[in-house]
Amino acid sequence: MTYLFGLLVATLGMLCIAAAQSKQAKLLLQRSLNESQTRTAIWLGSALLVSCAWQCVAAYGLGIGLTTFFAHACFAAWLVAGLITWRRSRT
């Protein structure tokens, strides 16, 4: 359960960071974010990724925890890239 929760948090963090970029925001949200929303999305995405890293290290120790976090981050980036590609093909 810890692994799936970490993957969910990392995916939400990557989605927030992707939504902060104008081209990806238009694909994901159908509109661009304004300046304060972009700043908030970047901070929220960064905080979610840091909390995912902290949760992985707390659950598995430093060596395995960091490896697990990088696995979460890479898989979350792959999921977000797939979602953006799917949304682009649908428009």
N, C-alpha and C positions, 0 to 999 in steps of 0.2 A: 504494500500500500504506500509506503514511503517513496518508492521509486516512481509510481504513477503520479503522486502528488507533486514531486519535483519536476516531472516532465510537464505537467499541467502549468505549473508556475513559470517554467522556462518558456513554454509556448506563449503564454500570455505576455511575458516580458518581450519576446521577439515580435509579437503582434503590435505591441505598443510602439516599439522602436520603428517598425515598418510603417505604421500609421503616421509617424512624425515626418516621413518623407513625402513630398507632394505627389510624386507619380504613383507611389504605392497607396497613398491615402485615397486618391481618386479611384483606384481599382477596388480597394477594400471597402471604402465608405461612401463612394459616389460623390465625394466632395473633398476639397482640401481643408486642412485645419488652419485656424488663424494662429498668430504668433504665440499667444499664451497657451492655447491648446497643444501646440507643437512642443513647447517647453515642458508642459505637464506630462505629455506622453513620453518624452525622453527621460524625464526624472522617474516616472512610474515604471517604465520598462527597465531602466537601470537598477532601480530598487528591487524589482522582482527578480532580476538575474542575480543580484548580490544575495538576496534572501534564499534563492535556490542553491547557490554555492554554499552558503552558511548551513543550510538544512542538510545538504549532502555530506559536508564535512562533519557535522554533528552526529549524523546517523552512522557513517561508515569509517570515520577517521580521516586523517589528512590525505594519505596516498590514494586510497580507494575512493574517498569522497570527491577529491578534485577530478579524478578520472571519470567518475559518475557524472559530475557536473558538466564536464566537457562533452560527454555523451549526450546529456540532456540538451545542451546548447546546440550541438550539431544537428540532432534529430529535430529540435524545435525549428531551427533555421530551415531545414529541409521541408518540414510541414508548411511553414509560412511561404516558402518559395513555391511549393506545389499549389497552395491556395491562391497565390497571386497569379500563377500561370493559368489555373483553372478559371479564375475570374476574367482574365484577359481573353481567353478563348470564348467565353460566354458573351462578351460584348461586341 
